[in-house]
């Protein structure tokens, strides 16, 4: 018997097995299982497993899909079953050239069933005596067996001749009292016709109830599975969307914060470098000015000494040359210093212009710094706001995670219920097979019943023919008795009229009537006698 042949009548065969996800370390193991079961190449199996969610096999019965799901779930993959077309459209699918051989999963289930303890299997097996179908069919069988006994115990009426004589005697005896003439009752259905109608109605009712129960069970399974798949898809979409939003928000906030920090650090570094350069230039300018003041002061001292000490000219004549030489040197130094001073002044002017530019730049930097600080404050406020929102989002996500855990638990409970439904469906399959056996027995019983029913119909037809003959004889006898009764009534009426005439005659005529006249009483009695002799 093939694996896909184990399907109940009316069960949907549009179920598929979807591999949602699996741990990376199990990819080789899953590929190995696919190679062993579906006879694929290892590279094709690994490349196929790289695309998830993946529809492994489609167009299956619910029981077959549940077996495949349980097998791959035990390996460690996240596997789902569904018959929803919208979910199938959003998944990758393996297009098989022909339906693969799924007998491997049947062998797995048989091996598991063989490995279970005998006591557990005995407890799990349903008791035949408690099956409602068995009870109803056994009850129907008993009624059909008892019905022929009732038919055989049915006694036909007495022969028509005896009943005719009895009715005739009663009619002759009760004519003076003029009773109501009994009429035969209308034709009614026979006992076997009623029994056959009751049995057919009961059988039709049992079959309709069984079909309704089967359809209701299938509808409930389909509806529950669709609801579970829809809820699971919605929850997964919500969870993935929330995770994507959270990751995008965190990345955008981190990028913005990092960019702002780098901009602030660059601007601070530039401002510090400009400040250090301005301080260095100011210090160099002050040093040059102090050196120039010292040299001018030394020249003034020398000039004063030269003018005040004229008496020492002679003494200083010798040193004059030296002084002249020194003066020439100083002049040269002065020229060089003046040149340096001019250069320093030029440089000072350049530095002043640079300082003005740097001051304007510093002002601009201060304004920019203020704007940056304002923006930093705003960004800090936004960061605080985003952190609050992030905390709120984390709380909401935590609540959703709790809800998802609860729903996962509920889904686990639903999966257990679905597995129970699968077991019930298998039990129902056994009941269906028993029903097929009972249907064969019912056909045998029906043939026996039809044979007996034909025999009883023949007997009933014979009894009806005898009843019809008896009824016709009774009708003729009743008609004769009615005519005789009419004659008696007319005779009695004539006798009453004669008596009235006689009483009138006696009252009006003499006491002794004429001997030559004929007595009306005698003539009336003779007429009555003649009328009584007419009907034969």
FENCOR-V658100 format. One record per residue. N is the residue number from 1. OMEGA is omega in degrees with one decimal (999 if undefined). NEAR is the number of other C-alpha atoms within 8 Angstrom. D_FIRST is the distance of its C-alpha to the first C-alpha in Angstrom with 1 decimal. Layout:
n=(N | N)
omega=(OMEGA | OMEGA)
near=(NEAR | NEAR)
d_first=(D_FIRST | D_FIRST)
This chain:
n=(1 | 2 | 3 | 4 | 5 | 6 | 7 | 8 | 9 | 10 | 11 | 12 | 13 | 14 | 15 | 16 | 17 | 18 | 19 | 20 | 21 | 22 | 23 | 24 | 25 | 26 | 27 | 28 | 29 | 30 | 31 | 32 | 33 | 34 | 35 | 36 | 37 | 38 | 39 | 40 | 41 | 42 | 43 | 44 | 45 | 46 | 47 | 48 | 49 | 50 | 51 | 52 | 53 | 54 | 55 | 56 | 57 | 58 | 59 | 60 | 61 | 62 | 63 | 64 | 65 | 66 | 67 | 68 | 69 | 70 | 71 | 72 | 73 | 74 | 75 | 76 | 77 | 78 | 79 | 80 | 81 | 82 | 83 | 84 | 85 | 86 | 87 | 88 | 89 | 90 | 91 | 92 | 93 | 94 | 95 | 96 | 97 | 98 | 99 | 100 | 101 | 102 | 103 | 104 | 105 | 106 | 107 | 108 | 109 | 110 | 111 | 112 | 113 | 114 | 115 | 116 | 117 | 118 | 119 | 120 | 121 | 122 | 123 | 124 | 125 | 126 | 127 | 128 | 129 | 130 | 131 | 132 | 133 | 134 | 135 | 136 | 137 | 138 | 139 | 140 | 141 | 142 | 143 | 144 | 145 | 146 | 147 | 148 | 149 | 150 | 151 | 152 | 153 | 154 | 155 | 156 | 157 | 158 | 159 | 160 | 161 | 162 | 163 | 164 | 165 | 166 | 167 | 168 | 169 | 170 | 171 | 172 | 173 | 174 | 175 | 176 | 177 | 178 | 179 | 180 | 181 | 182 | 183 | 184 | 185 | 186 | 187 | 188 | 189 | 190 | 191 | 192 | 193 | 194 | 195 | 196 | 197 | 198 | 199 | 200 | 201 | 202 | 203 | 204 | 205 | 206 | 207 | 208 | 209 | 210 | 211 | 212 | 213 | 214 | 215 | 216 | 217 | 218 | 219 | 220 | 221 | 222 | 223 | 224 | 225 | 226 | 227 | 228 | 229 | 230 | 231 | 232 | 233 | 234 | 235 | 236 | 237 | 238 | 239 | 240 | 241 | 242 | 243 | 244 | 245 | 246 | 247 | 248 | 249 | 250 | 251 | 252 | 253 | 254 | 255 | 256 | 257 | 258 | 259 | 260 | 261 | 262 | 263 | 264 | 265 | 266 | 267 | 268 | 269 | 270 | 271 | 272 | 273 | 274 | 275 | 276 | 277 | 278 | 279 | 280 | 281 | 282 | 283 | 284 | 285 | 286 | 287 | 288 | 289 | 290 | 291 | 292 | 293 | 294 | 295 | 296 | 297 | 298 | 299 | 300 | 301 | 302 | 303 | 304 | 305 | 306 | 307 | 308 | 309 | 310 | 311 | 312 | 313 | 314 | 315 | 316 | 317 | 318 | 319 | 320 | 321 | 322 | 323 | 324 | 325 | 326 | 327 | 328 | 329 | 330 | 331 | 332 | 333 | 334 | 335 | 336 | 337 | 338 | 339 | 340 | 341 | 342 | 343 | 344 | 345 | 346 | 347 | 348 | 349 | 350 | 351 | 352 | 353 | 354 | 355 | 356 | 357 | 358 | 359 | 360 | 361 | 362 | 363 | 364 | 365 | 366 | 367 | 368 | 369 | 370 | 371 | 372 | 373 | 374 | 375 | 376 | 377 | 378 | 379 | 380 | 381 | 382 | 383 | 384 | 385 | 386 | 387 | 388 | 389 | 390 | 391 | 392 | 393 | 394 | 395 | 396 | 397 | 398 | 399 | 400 | 401 | 402 | 403 | 404 | 405 | 406 | 407 | 408 | 409 | 410 | 411 | 412 | 413 | 414 | 415 | 416 | 417 | 418 | 419 | 420 | 421 | 422 | 423 | 424 | 425 | 426 | 427 | 428 | 429 | 430 | 431 | 432 | 433 | 434 | 435 | 436 | 437 | 438 | 439 | 440 | 441 | 442 | 443 | 444 | 445 | 446 | 447 | 448 | 449 | 450 | 451 | 452 | 453 | 454 | 455 | 456 | 457 | 458 | 459 | 460 | 461 | 462 | 463 | 464 | 465 | 466 | 467 | 468 | 469 | 470 | 471 | 472 | 473 | 474 | 475 | 476 | 477 | 478 | 479 | 480 | 481 | 482 | 483 | 484 | 485 | 486 | 487 | 488 | 489 | 490 | 491 | 492 | 493 | 494 | 495 | 496 | 497 | 498 | 499 | 500 | 501 | 502 | 503 | 504 | 505 | 506 | 507 | 508 | 509 | 510 | 511 | 512 | 513 | 514 | 515 | 516 | 517 | 518 | 519 | 520 | 521 | 522 | 523 | 524 | 525 | 526 | 527 | 528 | 529 | 530 | 531 | 532 | 533 | 534 | 535 | 536)
omega=(-179.1 | -177.6 | -176.8 | 177.5 | -178.6 | -176.8 | 175.9 | 178.1 | 177.3 | -178.4 | -179.0 | 179.2 | -179.3 | -178.0 | 177.7 | 178.9 | -176.4 | 171.9 | -176.5 | -178.0 | 178.7 | 175.8 | -178.4 | -177.7 | -179.7 | -175.8 | -179.7 | 179.7 | 178.1 | 177.5 | 178.1 | 178.9 | 178.7 | 178.3 | -178.2 | -172.2 | -172.0 | 175.8 | 177.1 | 170.3 | -174.7 | -179.6 | 178.9 | 180.0 | 179.5 | 178.5 | 177.8 | -179.7 | 177.2 | -180.0 | 177.4 | -1.1 | -171.5 | 173.4 | -176.3 | 179.9 | -179.4 | 177.6 | 179.5 | 169.2 | -176.8 | -178.8 | 179.1 | 179.1 | 179.5 | 177.8 | 179.8 | 179.1 | -179.6 | -178.9 | -177.8 | 175.0 | 177.2 | 176.9 | 178.7 | -179.9 | 174.9 | -172.3 | 178.2 | 172.4 | -179.5 | 171.6 | -178.1 | -175.9 | -179.2 | 177.4 | 179.9 | -178.3 | -177.9 | -177.2 | 168.4 | -177.0 | 173.6 | 179.3 | 179.8 | 175.3 | 173.6 | -175.7 | -179.1 | 178.4 | -177.1 | -179.4 | 178.9 | -177.7 | 174.6 | 177.5 | 178.0 | -179.5 | 178.2 | 178.3 | 177.8 | 179.2 | 178.3 | -179.7 | 179.0 | 176.7 | -179.2 | 179.7 | 179.0 | 179.2 | 179.0 | 178.0 | -177.9 | -178.5 | 180.0 | 178.5 | -177.5 | -175.8 | -176.5 | -178.6 | -179.1 | 179.7 | 178.9 | -178.5 | -177.2 | -177.6 | 177.4 | 177.4 | 178.1 | 179.8 | 178.8 | 179.5 | -179.9 | 177.6 | -179.7 | -176.7 | 178.3 | 177.6 | 177.3 | -179.3 | 179.9 | 179.1 | 179.2 | -177.0 | 178.4 | 179.7 | 179.0 | 177.4 | -174.0 | -176.7 | 179.7 | 179.6 | 179.4 | 179.2 | -178.9 | 179.4 | 179.5 | 179.5 | 178.9 | -179.6 | -179.5 | -177.9 | -172.8 | 179.4 | -179.9 | -178.7 | -179.9 | 178.8 | 176.6 | -177.7 | -179.8 | 177.7 | 179.9 | 179.7 | 178.7 | -178.9 | 177.5 | 177.5 | 178.9 | -179.2 | -178.1 | 176.1 | 176.5 | -178.6 | 179.3 | 179.2 | 179.0 | -179.0 | 179.0 | 177.6 | -180.0 | 178.4 | 178.1 | 178.7 | 179.6 | -179.9 | 179.1 | 178.0 | -180.0 | 177.9 | 178.0 | 178.5 | 178.6 | 179.9 | 179.6 | 178.6 | 178.9 | 179.6 | 179.5 | 177.7 | 179.2 | -177.3 | -179.0 | -179.2 | 178.9 | 178.7 | 180.0 | 179.8 | 180.0 | 179.2 | 179.9 | 178.8 | 178.8 | -179.6 | 178.5 | 177.9 | 178.6 | -179.1 | 179.3 | 179.1 | 178.8 | 178.2 | 178.0 | 178.7 | -180.0 | -179.7 | 179.2 | 179.0 | 179.3 | -179.5 | -179.7 | 179.7 | 179.2 | 179.4 | 179.3 | 180.0 | -179.8 | 178.4 | 178.7 | -179.9 | 178.9 | 177.8 | 179.5 | -179.8 | 178.7 | -178.4 | 176.7 | 179.1 | 178.0 | -180.0 | 178.1 | 179.3 | 177.7 | 178.2 | 178.6 | 179.8 | 178.1 | 179.1 | 178.6 | 178.8 | 178.6 | 177.9 | 178.7 | 178.7 | 178.3 | 177.5 | 179.4 | 179.2 | 178.2 | 177.4 | 178.8 | 177.9 | 178.5 | -179.3 | 177.3 | 177.9 | 178.9 | 176.4 | 177.8 | 178.5 | 179.4 | 179.2 | 178.6 | 178.7 | -178.6 | -179.5 | -175.4 | -175.6 | 177.6 | 179.2 | -177.1 | -176.3 | -177.9 | -179.5 | -176.6 | -179.3 | -179.5 | -179.7 | -178.0 | 178.6 | 177.6 | 179.7 | 178.7 | 176.7 | 178.9 | 179.6 | 177.1 | 176.9 | 179.4 | 179.0 | 177.9 | 178.2 | -179.8 | 179.1 | 179.4 | 179.1 | 177.5 | 176.8 | 177.6 | 179.9 | 177.2 | 176.9 | 179.3 | 178.3 | 175.7 | 178.5 | 178.6 | 177.3 | 177.0 | 179.3 | 178.0 | 177.0 | 177.4 | 178.9 | 177.4 | 178.0 | -179.1 | 175.7 | 176.2 | 177.0 | 178.0 | 176.0 | 177.7 | 178.5 | 177.5 | 177.8 | 177.1 | 178.3 | 177.2 | 178.3 | 178.5 | 178.1 | 176.8 | 177.5 | 177.3 | 177.2 | 177.8 | 178.7 | 176.4 | 176.8 | 177.7 | 177.9 | 176.4 | 179.3 | 178.8 | 176.5 | 176.1 | 178.0 | 178.4 | 176.7 | 178.1 | 178.3 | 177.4 | 176.7 | 179.3 | 178.2 | 176.7 | 176.7 | 177.8 | 176.7 | 177.2 | 177.6 | 178.6 | 176.6 | 177.7 | -179.8 | 174.8 | 175.8 | 177.8 | 177.6 | 176.1 | 176.2 | 178.3 | 177.9 | 175.4 | 178.2 | 179.8 | 176.0 | 174.8 | 177.4 | 177.7 | 177.4 | 178.1 | 178.1 | 176.6 | 175.8 | 178.9 | 176.3 | 175.6 | 177.9 | 179.6 | 177.3 | 176.2 | 178.2 | 177.0 | 177.2 | 177.7 | 178.1 | 175.7 | 177.7 | -179.9 | 178.3 | 177.7 | 179.6 | -179.2 | 177.0 | 177.1 | -179.5 | 180.0 | 177.1 | 178.5 | -179.6 | 176.6 | 177.8 | 179.4 | 176.6 | 177.1 | 178.7 | -179.6 | 177.5 | 177.7 | 179.7 | 178.5 | 177.2 | 177.4 | 178.1 | 178.6 | 177.9 | 179.3 | 179.8 | 178.1 | 177.9 | 179.4 | 178.7 | 177.5 | 179.5 | 179.1 | 177.7 | 178.0 | 179.2 | 178.7 | 176.9 | 178.7 | 178.5 | 177.4 | 176.4 | 178.3 | -179.8 | 178.6 | 177.4 | 179.3 | 179.0 | 177.5 | 178.3 | 179.5 | 178.5 | 178.0 | 179.0 | 177.6 | 178.3 | 179.7 | 179.2 | 177.2 | 178.9 | 180.0 | -178.9 | -174.7 | -177.2 | -179.9 | -176.6 | -179.1 | 179.8 | 178.6 | -176.3 | -178.3 | 179.6 | -179.7 | -178.9 | 177.7 | 178.8 | -179.7 | 179.0 | 178.1 | 179.0 | 176.7 | 177.9 | 179.1 | 178.7 | 178.2 | 179.6 | 178.0 | 179.1 | -176.6 | -177.1 | -179.1 | 999)
near=(4 | 6 | 9 | 9 | 6 | 7 | 9 | 7 | 4 | 5 | 9 | 8 | 8 | 9 | 14 | 14 | 15 | 13 | 14 | 11 | 9 | 10 | 8 | 5 | 5 | 10 | 11 | 8 | 7 | 9 | 12 | 10 | 8 | 11 | 12 | 8 | 8 | 8 | 7 | 9 | 7 | 9 | 6 | 8 | 13 | 11 | 8 | 8 | 10 | 6 | 8 | 10 | 10 | 13 | 14 | 10 | 10 | 9 | 8 | 12 | 13 | 11 | 8 | 10 | 13 | 11 | 10 | 10 | 12 | 8 | 9 | 11 | 10 | 7 | 7 | 9 | 13 | 10 | 12 | 9 | 11 | 12 | 9 | 8 | 6 | 6 | 8 | 9 | 7 | 6 | 10 | 10 | 8 | 9 | 4 | 6 | 4 | 4 | 5 | 6 | 6 | 9 | 8 | 8 | 10 | 9 | 8 | 8 | 9 | 8 | 8 | 8 | 8 | 7 | 6 | 8 | 7 | 6 | 6 | 8 | 10 | 7 | 7 | 6 | 6 | 7 | 6 | 6 | 6 | 8 | 9 | 6 | 8 | 11 | 10 | 9 | 9 | 8 | 8 | 9 | 10 | 8 | 8 | 10 | 8 | 8 | 9 | 9 | 8 | 8 | 10 | 7 | 6 | 6 | 5 | 5 | 4 | 6 | 6 | 9 | 6 | 8 | 9 | 11 | 8 | 8 | 8 | 9 | 8 | 8 | 9 | 7 | 7 | 9 | 9 | 5 | 5 | 6 | 6 | 4 | 4 | 4 | 4 | 4 | 4 | 4 | 4 | 4 | 6 | 6 | 7 | 8 | 8 | 9 | 9 | 8 | 8 | 8 | 9 | 8 | 8 | 8 | 8 | 8 | 8 | 9 | 8 | 8 | 8 | 8 | 8 | 8 | 8 | 8 | 9 | 8 | 8 | 10 | 8 | 8 | 10 | 8 | 8 | 8 | 9 | 11 | 8 | 9 | 10 | 8 | 8 | 8 | 8 | 8 | 9 | 8 | 8 | 8 | 8 | 8 | 8 | 9 | 8 | 8 | 8 | 9 | 8 | 8 | 8 | 8 | 8 | 8 | 9 | 8 | 8 | 8 | 8 | 8 | 8 | 9 | 8 | 8 | 8 | 9 | 8 | 8 | 8 | 8 | 8 | 8 | 10 | 8 | 8 | 9 | 8 | 8 | 8 | 9 | 8 | 8 | 9 | 8 | 8 | 8 | 10 | 8 | 8 | 9 | 8 | 8 | 8 | 10 | 8 | 8 | 8 | 8 | 8 | 8 | 8 | 8 | 8 | 8 | 8 | 8 | 8 | 8 | 7 | 6 | 8 | 7 | 5 | 7 | 8 | 7 | 7 | 8 | 8 | 8 | 8 | 9 | 9 | 8 | 8 | 8 | 9 | 9 | 8 | 8 | 8 | 8 | 8 | 8 | 8 | 8 | 8 | 8 | 9 | 8 | 8 | 8 | 9 | 8 | 8 | 10 | 8 | 8 | 8 | 9 | 8 | 8 | 9 | 8 | 8 | 8 | 9 | 8 | 8 | 9 | 8 | 8 | 8 | 9 | 8 | 8 | 9 | 8 | 8 | 8 | 8 | 8 | 8 | 9 | 8 | 8 | 8 | 9 | 8 | 8 | 8 | 8 | 8 | 8 | 9 | 8 | 8 | 8 | 8 | 8 | 8 | 8 | 8 | 8 | 9 | 8 | 8 | 8 | 9 | 8 | 8 | 8 | 8 | 8 | 8 | 9 | 8 | 8 | 8 | 8 | 8 | 8 | 9 | 8 | 8 | 8 | 8 | 8 | 8 | 9 | 9 | 8 | 9 | 11 | 8 | 8 | 8 | 8 | 9 | 8 | 10 | 8 | 10 | 9 | 8 | 8 | 10 | 8 | 8 | 9 | 8 | 8 | 8 | 9 | 8 | 8 | 10 | 8 | 8 | 8 | 9 | 8 | 8 | 9 | 9 | 8 | 8 | 9 | 8 | 8 | 8 | 8 | 8 | 8 | 9 | 8 | 8 | 9 | 9 | 8 | 8 | 10 | 8 | 8 | 9 | 9 | 8 | 8 | 9 | 8 | 8 | 8 | 9 | 8 | 8 | 9 | 9 | 8 | 10 | 9 | 8 | 8 | 10 | 8 | 8 | 9 | 11 | 8 | 8 | 11 | 9 | 8 | 8 | 10 | 8 | 8 | 8 | 9 | 7 | 6 | 7 | 7 | 5 | 4 | 7 | 5 | 5 | 4 | 6 | 7 | 6 | 8 | 9 | 8 | 9 | 11 | 9 | 8 | 8 | 10 | 8 | 8 | 10 | 9 | 7 | 6 | 6 | 3)
d_first=(0.0 | 3.8 | 6.7 | 8.6 | 6.7 | 8.0 | 11.4 | 14.2 | 16.3 | 19.2 | 18.1 | 19.7 | 17.7 | 20.9 | 20.7 | 21.6 | 22.2 | 25.9 | 27.6 | 31.0 | 32.9 | 32.9 | 35.8 | 37.2 | 36.8 | 33.0 | 32.7 | 32.3 | 29.7 | 27.7 | 28.2 | 27.0 | 23.8 | 23.2 | 24.1 | 21.6 | 18.6 | 19.4 | 21.4 | 24.6 | 28.2 | 30.1 | 32.8 | 30.5 | 28.6 | 32.0 | 33.5 | 30.5 | 30.9 | 34.6 | 33.9 | 33.1 | 31.8 | 28.8 | 25.7 | 23.0 | 20.1 | 20.4 | 18.7 | 16.2 | 15.4 | 17.7 | 15.3 | 13.9 | 17.6 | 18.7 | 16.6 | 17.9 | 21.3 | 21.4 | 20.6 | 23.4 | 25.7 | 25.7 | 26.8 | 29.8 | 29.3 | 29.9 | 26.7 | 26.4 | 24.0 | 25.4 | 25.0 | 28.7 | 29.8 | 33.2 | 31.8 | 29.5 | 32.6 | 34.4 | 31.8 | 31.1 | 27.7 | 25.8 | 25.2 | 22.2 | 22.5 | 18.7 | 16.0 | 15.5 | 12.4 | 11.8 | 9.5 | 12.9 | 13.4 | 10.3 | 11.9 | 15.2 | 14.4 | 13.2 | 16.3 | 18.4 | 17.3 | 18.1 | 21.4 | 22.5 | 25.1 | 24.3 | 26.9 | 25.4 | 22.0 | 23.8 | 26.0 | 23.2 | 21.3 | 22.8 | 25.0 | 24.0 | 27.7 | 28.3 | 25.7 | 27.8 | 25.4 | 25.5 | 29.3 | 29.9 | 28.0 | 29.5 | 32.9 | 32.4 | 31.6 | 34.8 | 36.9 | 35.6 | 36.4 | 39.8 | 40.7 | 41.3 | 43.6 | 45.6 | 45.8 | 47.0 | 49.6 | 50.9 | 54.4 | 55.8 | 59.4 | 62.5 | 63.8 | 65.5 | 68.9 | 69.4 | 68.5 | 70.9 | 73.7 | 73.2 | 73.2 | 76.2 | 78.1 | 77.3 | 78.4 | 81.7 | 82.4 | 81.6 | 83.3 | 86.5 | 84.6 | 82.7 | 79.3 | 76.5 | 74.5 | 70.9 | 68.2 | 64.7 | 61.8 | 59.5 | 56.2 | 53.4 | 49.6 | 48.8 | 47.1 | 43.9 | 43.8 | 44.1 | 41.4 | 39.0 | 39.8 | 39.4 | 36.0 | 34.8 | 36.2 | 34.6 | 31.2 | 31.5 | 32.7 | 29.8 | 27.3 | 29.3 | 29.6 | 25.9 | 25.3 | 28.1 | 26.8 | 23.4 | 25.3 | 27.7 | 25.2 | 23.5 | 27.1 | 28.2 | 25.4 | 26.1 | 29.8 | 29.8 | 27.8 | 30.0 | 33.1 | 32.1 | 31.4 | 34.7 | 36.7 | 35.3 | 36.2 | 39.6 | 40.4 | 39.4 | 41.6 | 44.4 | 44.3 | 44.2 | 47.0 | 49.1 | 48.6 | 49.6 | 52.6 | 53.7 | 53.4 | 55.3 | 58.0 | 58.4 | 58.6 | 61.1 | 63.3 | 63.3 | 64.2 | 67.0 | 68.4 | 68.4 | 70.1 | 72.7 | 73.4 | 73.9 | 76.2 | 78.3 | 78.6 | 79.6 | 82.3 | 83.6 | 83.9 | 85.8 | 88.1 | 88.9 | 89.7 | 92.0 | 93.8 | 94.4 | 95.8 | 98.2 | 99.4 | 100.0 | 102.0 | 104.1 | 104.9 | 105.9 | 108.2 | 109.9 | 110.5 | 112.2 | 114.3 | 115.5 | 116.5 | 118.4 | 120.3 | 121.3 | 122.7 | 124.7 | 126.1 | 127.2 | 128.9 | 130.8 | 132.0 | 133.3 | 135.2 | 136.8 | 137.8 | 139.3 | 141.4 | 142.6 | 143.5 | 146.1 | 148.5 | 146.0 | 145.8 | 147.5 | 145.4 | 142.5 | 143.7 | 142.2 | 139.1 | 139.3 | 138.2 | 135.5 | 134.8 | 135.1 | 132.7 | 130.6 | 131.1 | 130.2 | 127.2 | 126.6 | 127.2 | 124.8 | 122.5 | 123.3 | 122.5 | 119.3 | 118.7 | 119.6 | 117.3 | 114.6 | 115.5 | 115.2 | 111.9 | 110.9 | 112.0 | 110.1 | 107.1 | 107.9 | 107.9 | 104.7 | 103.4 | 104.7 | 103.0 | 99.9 | 100.4 | 100.8 | 97.8 | 95.9 | 97.3 | 96.0 | 92.8 | 92.9 | 93.5 | 90.6 | 88.5 | 89.7 | 88.7 | 85.4 | 85.0 | 85.7 | 83.2 | 80.7 | 81.5 | 81.0 | 77.8 | 76.9 | 77.7 | 75.6 | 72.8 | 73.1 | 73.0 | 70.0 | 68.4 | 69.2 | 67.7 | 64.6 | 64.4 | 64.5 | 61.9 | 59.9 | 60.2 | 59.3 | 56.3 | 55.3 | 55.7 | 53.6 | 51.0 | 51.1 | 50.6 | 47.7 | 46.2 | 46.6 | 45.0 | 42.2 | 41.7 | 41.7 | 39.2 | 37.0 | 37.2 | 36.3 | 33.4 | 32.2 | 32.6 | 30.7 | 27.9 | 27.8 | 27.8 | 24.9 | 22.9 | 23.9 | 22.8 | 19.4 | 19.4 | 20.7 | 18.1 | 15.4 | 17.8 | 18.2 | 14.5 | 15.0 | 18.2 | 16.7 | 14.5 | 17.7 | 19.5 | 17.5 | 18.4 | 21.9 | 22.0 | 21.5 | 24.2 | 26.3 | 26.1 | 27.3 | 30.0 | 31.0 | 31.5 | 33.6 | 35.4 | 36.1 | 37.5 | 39.7 | 40.6 | 41.7 | 43.8 | 45.3 | 46.0 | 47.9 | 49.9 | 50.5 | 51.7 | 54.0 | 55.3 | 55.8 | 57.8 | 59.9 | 60.4 | 61.4 | 64.0 | 65.2 | 65.5 | 67.5 | 69.8 | 70.3 | 71.1 | 73.7 | 75.2 | 75.2 | 76.9 | 79.5 | 80.1 | 80.4 | 83.0 | 84.9 | 84.8 | 86.2 | 89.1 | 89.8 | 89.9 | 92.2 | 94.4 | 94.6 | 95.5 | 98.2 | 99.5 | 99.6 | 101.5 | 103.9 | 104.5 | 105.3 | 107.7 | 109.3 | 109.8 | 111.4 | 113.5 | 114.7 | 115.6 | 117.5 | 119.3 | 121.5 | 120.4 | 120.8 | 119.1 | 120.6 | 120.1 | 119.7 | 116.7 | 113.2 | 111.4 | 108.4 | 106.6 | 106.9 | 105.7 | 102.8 | 101.8 | 102.1 | 99.9 | 97.3 | 97.3 | 96.9 | 93.9 | 92.3 | 92.6 | 90.9 | 87.2 | 86.0)
